[in-house]
Amino acid sequence: MSTETAAPARPQVEHFRQVLLWPLRLMPVRGSQGQHAKPWQVLADMGDASPWREVVDEFTGDSSRFHERHYNEFVTFLPYVQRFLYGEGLPKHGQPGKTQGSPMRVFRRHDIAAVRVVPRPGDAPITLQTVHVDLYFFLDVDLVLLNVEVVGEKLGLEQAQELMYRFGRAYPAGWDATGQALHCLASAEWLDAQGQVLAASDANQRDAFMAHVSTRRAPRMSAHWDYVMQPLVGDHSDHEGPLRFRQIEYYRMPLMAYLALDRPRALTRSDFVRLGLVTGSSPVDLAGDCALPYGEQHLSDFEHKYCYDRFWADAGAAPNTRYLCNGHAMVVVGDASSQFYGCRDRGVLAQFRHQHFLVFLIAHFQKAALLMYSDRLAEALKNLDISDAASIRQFKRAIREGFGSFLRFTHRYWFHELSEQAQVRALSQMCSQHLGLDALYAEVKERIAEMNQYLEADSLRRQANTVVRLTVVTIFGLIGTVTTGFLGMNLLAEADAPMGRRLGIFAITFVLTTALTVYTMVKSKRLSDFLDVLSDERTTAWQKTKALIGVWTRKDD
């Protein structure tokens, strides 16, 4: 008779939401010399040729759609953050839905109704409903953020962990010995409202991905993510598109997850570690526990660094609610039986989809913008050819434009505090600290300032050289001026000569004077050195003579 006992039932995820937020850098339209219209205007001008439509949300559209959750979202943030998120003022006359000064535009596509996924080979397919697929654009910053939100019901905890771990990957990290893509979904299919497949993942086509990296030195996006972005296309893609983008962060998309469990207190420390660090699931032993994904010493400060436990208690409106944040991911775990936890208007779910989402969006937008400015500096230096005057002018123009754009970013988008509400403030600080925003900002700011100082120093140097040359020409021109002035300008009495003779003498004098001035300019650096030696009382007559002879015999360094 066996003495083994069955493992206790694992907690079930009654309601699951996953939000992906992938920052991408927008590239200038090819053939336009870096000048292109605002990206949302490009999409809007495409009409039916693009599936994206600008969102007229509750703040800019019909006031009857404005609910209490939108009001709560608005008042959460400090005034300068409100102006960034919502603009200011009433809609312009004759332009409904366009708030004055709004620096953020959102476009949405409605053709994708669901996604059918298979987390690992042999797993049962899971169909997640698509809540929305959006693109976020920002004024004066060449970035776009892809936002995808999906929802599922009645999932096992391990299924939720695998979805969090595998869903948001733009391309495979590699393949195993059988050719199966590593860390990616075994299968992913976008579905329309009728259940028809719109696009499917091709992560197992190893040769196509390897050939692209081999020839382009850039990764190839999986087919289903490439479909989502259309008509935007990758910068190294063969496809033509009105807007091109380039990867700027890791290929794993930052994510948010909301898990409403039947028994949140049944989660083990290993479960929380796997959720907070998004490491995927692990086999469960007979005691109903699973091994830690990393060493205990490495995880000794996990609760302190990654957990916000203000509501992790049996009391309160939403008991047993725990927030996990590592910068790359923000996860909230709570009790499905709590009405407030699942409330879409005033509860934790409403906060997750509104306030907390915006906190996460701002943090990753700031990081992506800083990385973009760093990339632009590197590209400007890469394209610089100090032997080409046109390249130097283009380099200076790029640096000055980047410096001006960075100043506008600082005053428009860079915030240290988003809110005075304790919870939002704490989550914002956790995101910022884990992403290293302050250190990244200081580094980029220092690099841009150094580059701008270099340009200013170079400009002053050029001005100083010009002044020196003009001074030399003036000094040597003064000799002729004084000489002719002393002679009364009557060395040649040709005032009554025929017009043709006078014009000839004028032309000869003009040519000789011009040639002498140009020659003096050519030798101005050496003549300047000669004047320095000549004015030095410590030098001997022979040294001064050698300096004069060196004007014609010395070789420049």
Disulfide bonds with the S-S distance in Angstrom:
none
